[in-house]
Amino acid sequence: MTSTAEHPPTAAASTRLERWRSRVHADPARSRLFAWLAPALVTLLAGVLRFAGLGHPESIVFDETYYVKDSWSQWVLGYPSSWPADADARFVAGETDIFTATGSYVVHPPLGRILIAAGMALFGPDSSTGWRFSVAVLGTASVLVLYFLAHALTRSRLFATVAAFLLAIDGVAIVMSRIALLDGILTFFVLLAFWFAALDRRGSLDRLAALVTARAGDPPDGRLRWGPVLWARPWLVAAGAAAGAATAVKWSGLYVLAAIGLYAVVTDALARRRAGVRMWPADAALRQGPASFLLLVPIAAVVYVASWTGWLASDGGYSRHAVDATPATGVWAWVPLALQNLWAYHQSIYAFHVGLTTPHGYASPAWQWPLLVRPTSMHWQQDAAGTAGCGLPAGCTESISSLPNPIAWWAGVAAAVFLAVRFVMVRDWRYAFVLTGLAATYGPWLLYPDRTIFQFYTVVMVPFLLLALTFALREIAGPPTAPLARRLSGQRVVVVFLVVVTLVSAFWYPVWTGLPVAYDFWRLHNWLPTWV
């Protein structure tokens, strides 16, 4: 887990892992092989775990009842429409054209449904594999993006592989890649946005330092009072586009956009202070800040509004003509009527979200999430012996529980606390980056203690918890300058931990994927009474 590039231990004072790393780095061909083989294998593993038996169960489960049918009617009409009361069974049986032309009130933006429907168009709308296909693709891709993000933070392929491997075998990541809901799609775009933000930081800060250094050699004309304003930041634009796509899946993507923007301003300020810019706070906030805003936010807005193209281009969408009779006057009169209707729809959606307090047996407020008090049961079925598909003499139980790997989860929560303390001590920007991701994906939910929310929303948090955990494992493994005995014992602890986490994931996999198991085996997974 530790880097030996700067202080490689001698052969006599190195562990087996360090000797292997030295051999890989010493051979360019072997190093290149590992550079592509590691992400390829961990992504392949993720794909196998997510695509194997993807169509099971062949019924609509949990909230798929909303997203599957709405996605298909949106694909056909350009907007989600209403369905008959008994539509689920009829849809699965092949009656996929029984939707009406009346717009349906949906409370999430269209992009996630568009992506779900793309898989349905590919495999057929009544195919359970089809309506889960896009979610599985993006869930698998999230593992690869986490690899790239971890590598951008550390330049360590081993570190990146461990982080991506932990996500590949995590329970809530697997479940939300196999159920046609929005949260797995959201996770992909959030990770993409943070990866682009990490690439922007690496490139823009290097250019800033070079420009300030070059100006420092000029005659003393006061130019170092202000630093340069950087406009050529393509990765920041890409981060804005990805955050806009995340927002076009669920509005919680707005917090990611805001977090990346704040991180960019703070990072720019600190970089200008290090470079010797005398007015660095004002320089970052008042000069570079507006430029960063224009690079980040407008593209996000364009991507978001573009996701509503089908609704805007149609006449039947819900609330499509809500304000036609009472259009805006005065300063807002110039806004196209279609966008005024879209704004009215958004006001209604906002009121719904902040006021959602419908009781639900699996609801879990955000303060419970770190403790794993109430995971969400997506599917549960018990079949008697002799039932089709059940070969067990005492009958079979099928369950899909959106529970993360509990060992990795609790260790990740502890690691996040460690990272926060460690950041105060050493001010490592990478720790701040991971903590920013956690703050953006967890903190906002604490503002709504009475809202009906669920544990599976944490799938967006999981990659950042696993990054924190990987940083903690790296500390346990020991730095290259530590004594051999310390490094050897630390690396053994890390290996044992990874083996235990892998075994726990293997134990839980049938309960994450709805495989038929014995009832007593299912009961073994209820470690807490609230998990039933």
N, C-alpha and C positions, 0 to 999 in steps of 0.2 A: 504493500500500500504506500510505502514511502518512496520518494524519489532519490535515486542514487546518482543522478547525473552530475551534481556538483561535487559530491564527496563520496565517490565509489569506494566501498570497503574492499580491502584486500581479500584474496581468495581464502586466506587462513582465518580472516575475521569476518566472514560473511555467512549469511544463512543460505539455505538452498534456494529460496525465492530470490534473494539478491543475486546469487550466481546465475540463475536463469535469466534474470533481467539483464545482467551484464552481457551474457551471450547474445541475447536478442539485439541489444543496442550496438554490439560490436560488429554484427553482420548486417549490412544494409539490406540485403535480400530478405533475411529473416525478419528484420524490423518492418519492412514494407508488407510482408505477408501477415504479420500480426496486426498491422495497422488497419487492414481491411477484414481480416478473418475474425477478429474479436467482435466488432459490431455486427458482422454478418451472422455469426453463430448465435449471439444473444438475441438478435431480432428474429432469427429462425425459430429459436426456442419459444419466444413470445408468440409467434404466429401459430405454431403447433398447438400451444395451450389455448389459444383463442379461437382457432378455426376448427379444431377437432370436435365433431358432433355439434357444429354451430346451430343447426336447425332444430336441435332438441332443447326444450319441448316444442312440438309442432303447433302448439296453441299460443294465443296471445296472453302474455303473462304481465302481471303488475300494471304499471302505467303504459305499457305498450298499447293498451287499449286506446290511448289518446294519440300517440305519436305515429303508430303504423297507419291507421286509417286517415288521419289528417295529412300525413305526408303524401299518401297516394292521391287524395282528392286535390291537394295543392299541386302535385305534379301534373295532373290532368287539366285542372281548371285555372291554375295560377294562384289559387288561394284555397285554404282549408274550408271544407263545407260540412254541413251536418249529415249525420247518418241515422238510419232507423235504430230503434232501441235494441233490437236483437242482432246488431250488425256483426259482432265479434264472431259468432259461430258461422254465420253465413259467409263472412269474408274468408275465413280459413277454409271453408268448403268450396271456395272458388267464385263466390258472388262478389266480385270486387268492384262492380260498377253500380252499386245500389246507393251511392251517395246522391244527395240532392244538389241543387244549384244555389241553395241558400248558404250564405257565408256563416262559418262557425266561429264563435268567440274563442280565440286562442290567446294565451298570455305570454308566449315566447316568440322571439323573432323567427324568420323563416329559414335561415341557412341550415340549421340542423335537420329540419324536415326535408329540405331539398336534398341533402346528402343521403339521408335514409332512403328517400324515394329513388335515388339513382340506383341503389342496389336492387330495389324492387323492380325497376324497369329492366335491369339486366337479367334477373333470374325469374321474373314473374311476380306480380303483386301478392299472390297467395302463397308464396314460398317463404317459410320461416327463415330459411337461409338468406333469402333475398333481402328481407327487411332488417336483418342483422349484419349484412355483409359490410356495408360502409363503416359501421361502428367498429367491427372487428379489424378492418383495414387501418383505421385511424388509431385504434387502440394499440395495434402492433407498431405502427409508425411512431407512436408516442415513446416507445422504448428506444427506438433509434434516435429520436430527437433528444431524449434525456442523455443518451451516450454523448452526442455532440455537445450538448450543454455542459455536461460534466467535464468533457475534455477541454472546452473553451475556458472553463474556470481554472483548471489545474495543469493542463498540458500533459496529463498522465493517462495513458491508455488503460492501465490497470485500474486506476481509480474509476474511470468512466465505465469500464466493463462491470465492475462491482455494482455501481449505482444502477446501471441499466439492467443487470441481472436481477437485482432485488425488485425492480418494477416488473420485470417479465414474469416473475413467479408470485406477485402479490395478488391477494384474493379480490379486493375491491376493484383493482385494475383489470383483472380477468373478467369478473362478473359484468362490469360496466362496458366491457368490450364484446360481450355476448348477448346483451339485452338492448333492444332498440329504444334507448333513452338518449337524452341530449348530453349528459354529463361526461361521457367518454369522449365525445366529439369536442366538447368545450376544453377538456384537458389537453388535447392535441394542440389546439390553437394557443392556449395559454403557454404551454411549453415552447412552442415555436416563437412566440413573442419574447419570452425571456432569453431564449437562445440568441435571437437577433440583437437583443439589448446587450448581451454579453459581448457579442462580436463588435457592436458599436463602441462599447467602452474601450475594448482593446485597441481598435484602430484610431478612434478619435483622440484618445489621450496621448498616444504616441505622436500624432501629428501636432497636437497642441504643444507638447514639450519641445518638439523640433522648431516650430515657428517662434515660440517665445525665446528659445536659445539663440536663434538667428537674429532676432530683433535686439537682443541684449548687447550685441556687438556694435549697434548703431551709435551715432553721437547721442549724448544725453538730451534728447528732445522730448522726454516725457512719454514716449510711446509705450513704455512698460507700465505706465499707470493703468492701461487697459490692454487686455489680451486680444487675440484675434477672434472674430466670430466665425465659427465653422459651419458652413452650409453644405459642404459635400459629405454628408453622413448617410449613405444609402442604407446602412443597416438600421439606423433609427427610423427611416421611412418604412423599411420592411417590418420593424417591430410594431409601428403604428398600424400597418395593414393587417398584421396577424391579430393584434388586439382588437381591431375593428371587426375582424371575422369572429373572434371569441364573443364579442358583444352581440353580433348578429346571430349567435347560437343561444346565449342567455345573457341577460343584462348584467350579471355579475362580472362579465368581462370588462365593464367600465372601471371597476376597481383595479384591474390589471393595467389598463391604460393609464390611470392616474398614478399608480405606483411606479410604473416605468418612467413617466414624466418627472415625478419628484426625484426618483433615483438619478435621472440624467442631470437634473439641475444641481443636486447636492454633489454628485461626482465631479461635474464641471467646476464647481466652486472649489472643492478640495484640490483638484488638479491645478487650478490657476494659482492657488496659494503655494503649492509645492514648486511651481514653476517661477515664482517670484513676482507675480502680478500684484501690484500694491492695492488695487481696488477690487480684490478678488470677489468679495460677496456681491457687490453691485454689478460687477462684470458678468458674473454667472447668472444673476437673477434678472437684470435689466437689459443686458445685451445678448448674451448667448441664450438665455431663457426663452425670450420670444421667438428666436430663430428655431430652437428645439421644438417649441410648441407648434410652429408652422410646419415643421418636418414630420411631426408625430400625429397631431390631432386631425387635420383636414383629411388625410388619406384614410384614417380610421372612420371618419364620418362618411366618406364616399363609399367605402366598402360596406358599411352598415346600411346606408340608404339603398345601395344597389341590391342588397339581399331582398328588399321589398319590391323589386321590379314587377314581379308577377301580380302582386296586390295592386300596385299603382296602375298597371296597364289593363286591369280588368275592371268590371263594373259590379261584380257580385260579391266581392270580399266584405267581411263584416265591417261595419262602420265606414264603408267606402265613400258614402255620400252623407255622412253625419252632419256636416256643417254647410252643405250646399245652399241651404236656405238662409243661413246666417253667417256669411263669410266675414273674415276679419276686415276691419276698416282702419284708417289712419296709417300708422307707421308700418303695420304688417300687411297692408292691403296688397302689396306687390308679390307676396308669397303665392305660388301656384295653388289652386284650390285642392288639387290632389294631395299636396304636402300639408295643407291645413287639415284635411281629413285625417291624414296619417298622424299629425300631432294630437288631434282629438282622441284618436284610438290609443295613442301612447299615454295620454292622461288617464284613460280608463284602465289600461294595463297597470300603470303605477299604483293607482288606488287599490287594485286587486292585490298586488304583491304586498304592499305594506299592511293591508288589512286581513291577510289570509290567516285565520285562526281556527280552521276546521279541525275538529278532533280526529286523530288517527292513531290506531293501535301501535304503529311503528314510528310515530313522530319522535324526534330526539333533538332537543335544543342544543345549540352549539357548545355550551359549557360542558355537556356530557361527552362530546366527541373524543377528547383525549383519553377518556376512561373506557371507551368502547361499551357504553352502557346498553345501548339499544340498536344493534344492527338491523337492517331492513330485510325481511323475508320476501323475496321476489316470487317464489314458487314453492309450494309444498303439496305433495300428493302421496297417498298411501294406497298401494295395490295389494290385493289378496294374492295368496299363492295360486299359481296357475293362470294368472292374468297375463295377457300378451305382453311380452317384454320382461316379465319377472320370472327368474329361474330359481328364486330362493324359496325353500320350503315354508318359511314363516311369513312370506310376503315381502314386499319391497317398499322402500320409502324414497321419494325423490325430493330434493330440497335445493333451492338456490338462495344462499344467504350472502348478502353484500358485505361480508366481513373481511377486512384486510388480514394479512398474516399477523396474528396477534402478537407474536414475539417481535417481529420487525416493527410493528406499529408502536408498541409501548417503548421499545428501544429507541425508535425515531423520535417520539415525544421527549424522552429524556435527552436525546442528542440535541434536539432543538434548544432546550434549556441550556445545555452545555455550550452550544454555539453562541448563544446570547451572552453568557458569562465570558466566554473566551474572547468574543469580539471586544468587549469592554477592556480586556487586558491587553490584547495585541493589535486591535484595530485592523484586522485583515479584511480587505474589501470583499473577498469571496464570501466570508461569513455574512457580511451585510447584504450581499446579493441574495443569498439563500433565505435569510430572514425577511427580506423584502418580499420575496415570493410567498413565504408563509403568511406574512401580514396581509397581503392582497387577497389570498385565497381562503383565509380563516377569519381574520379580524372582523370584517364587515358583518359576518353572520352573528357575532356577539351583540350587535346593535339591535337585533330583533328577537329578544328572548321569548316573546309570545307568539311568534309566527310559526306556522306549521312547516317544519323543515326536517330533513332526514339525514341519517348517518352516511348514506351513500354519496352525499354531496362532497364528502372528504376525498373522493377520487382525484379531485383537482389539487388537493393539498399533498397527497401521497408522494409525488415526485420530489417535492422540496423537503419533506420529512426524510426521505431516503437519501437525498443529498447530504442533509445534516448528519444522518447516521453514518454515511460513508466517510465524511470528514472525521467523525468520532472514531470510527474504526481505524482510520489512518493514524490518529493520535495514539491509539492503543498499540498499533503495530510498531510505533517508535520511529524517531528520526534517524537518518543515517549516522549521525554523530553519537548516538547512544551506544552504551556497551553492548557487546555481542549477546550476552545473556539476556539483557533487557529486550533487544530486538527479537531474539528467538522466542522468548516466552510471549511477547506481544503478538507476533505473527501467528503463533499457535492458537492463541485465544481468538484471533480474528477468523482463522480457518474453522475452528470448532463452532463459532457462532454462525458462520455461513452454512455449515453443514446442518446445524440444528434448524435454522430457518428454512432450508431446503426440504428437510424431512417434514417439518410442520406443514409446508405448502403441499407436499405430496399427500399428507394425511387429510388435508382439507379439500383437495381438488375435487373429489366426487361431490362434495356439498356445495362447491362453488358452481358446478356445471350441471347439476340435476341428474347425475348418474344414479341408477337404481342401486340402493344399498340396503342392508338389513337395518331394521328399526333401532336395534341396540347399538349398531355402529354409528348411526346418526346421533343418538343420544350422547355418545362419547364426545361430540363436538360442542355440547352445551356447557362450556366451562363456567359460565355465569348463569344464574336463573333468568336473567333478563334477555338472554340470547334465544330463548325458545319463542 
